[in-house]
Amino acid sequence: MSSTSMSIKFRPAQISDIPAVAGLIASLFAIEADFVADTTRQVAALKLMLLREDILLWVAEEVLDGDSQVVGFCSVQTLISTAEGGPVGLVEDVVVADGWRGAGIGRRLLEGAEAWARRRGCTRLQLLADQGNAKAQDFYRHLGWQETRMHNWRRTLRDEHAQHPEHAKA
């Protein structure tokens, strides 16, 4: 990280970034109790997200001697909030590659996400953090995010047996 010909650029993701972003998401899911990485699903979702103007896929890219690699990623999806009376942003993923954490990349990814959301008229950003990920929770608190009294609940609608042929009935 100390090379004088190295820089970090922040920009919207492109189709060519999807494999690297899917890899970052897999590293995130490895520490989250509620999710399991499935590259096929993550790639499919990212391709769908790239098509939508109400979704931001924001990457941090290291550029070193003409070569580049994605070292961080953040996504924001726009929702309509009845509480706010208008658009809000849901930060779906924030992840920085090992070896790059602590260098300000996560903060800058979230600043970019916030600027994008403000331009879209969003009045609030919200995100979920794994209860067991104290480092992430400390990071968000340090940046001025506030923990709410809300709990996240979910109901899976996907039929796991239909998604996995090995579980299909004979």
DOVOPA-429017 format. One record per residue (C-alpha): residue in one letter; x, y, z. Coordinates in steps of 0.1 Angstrom, whole numbers, plus 5000, padded with zeros to 4 digits. Each point is the difference from the previous one (the first is absolute). Layout:
<gufis>
AXYZ
...
</gufis>
This chain:
<gufis>
M500050005000
S503050235002
S500950024963
T500150364987
S498449884967
M496949865018
S496750175005
I496549915010
K497150104977
F496349995009
R497649954972
P496849824990
A500449634994
Q500249864965
I499149664986
S503749915000
D500150065038
I497449735008
P502449715007
A502150215024
V496950145017
A498549655004
G503349905016
L499850295025
I496449915008
A501049645007
S502650135025
L497350205016
F497549715002
A502849795016
I499750215031
E496250045000
A497949745017
D496950054979
F501449964965
V502049744980
A502050104970
D498649874967
T502050154971
T497349924975
R497450195020
Q502350295007
V501050044964
A496449984989
A498950265025
L502950244991
K499149974963
L496450095008
M501150295022
L502350144973
L496950054978
R498250225025
E500550375003
D498550005036
I502949785012
L503650105006
L502849754997
W503050205011
V503649854999
A503450105013
E502649914975
E503849995007
V502050114970
L503649905002
D502450054971
G497249984975
D498449695015
S496850025020
Q498049795025
V496850055018
V500850035038
G496650125013
F496450004992
C496850175012
S496449974987
V497050225006
Q496449924990
T497350265000
L496749935019
I497050215007
S499450065037
T496650075014
A501750145031
E502150244979
G497350074974
G502549944972
P503249824989
V502549855024
G503149794993
L500749655012
V503749935001
E500149634991
D503749925001
V503150185012
V503249804998
V503750084998
A502649734990
D502349865027
G503250215001
W498250324991
R497850035031
G500950305021
A501250214971
G496850214997
I498549814971
G496949905018
R499450355012
R500550144965
L497749734985
L497250115024
E500750374993
G499549924963
A496849815008
E498750295021
A500750264973
W498349784974
A496949955023
R499850385007
R500150084963
R497049764996
G498150175028
C500449735026
T499450125035
R501549705018
L502549734995
Q499749675019
L501949685002
L500249675018
A503149885018
D500549655014
Q499549995037
G503349815005
N502050254979
A501250245027
K502650164976
A497350094975
Q497850145027
D502850205015
F500850134965
Y496550124993
R499750165034
H503350184994
L498650144968
G496950135018
W497549734991
Q497549945027
E498749665012
T496249985000
R497649815021
M498749824969
H500749634996
N500449844966
W497649724992
R499749804969
R498049724984
T501649804972
L497749964970
R502349804978
D499349635000
E503449855008
H499049664985
A499150164967
Q503350194999
H502249695007
P499349704977
E501849775024
H497150055024
A497249944975
K497649725006
A500349704978
</gufis>
